Amino acid sequence: MTNKRILACSECGSRNYSTHGKEKSEERLEVKKFCRTCNSHTIHKQTK
């Protein structure tokens, strides 16, 4: 079973991306993605 993960920009806090992942994963996902608000590539972290 998978659940929906929301990714937020670490610079501005904008929630730009969503993805699916394992339900019992305890680690927070961190991915470098493009943020339209910051207009640059930044680290996006998984929110609760």
Secondary structure as UniProt FT lines:
FT   STRAND          2..9
FT   TURN            10..12
FT   STRAND          15..22
FT   TURN            23..24
FT   STRAND          30..35
FT   TURN            36..39
FT   STRAND          40..46
//
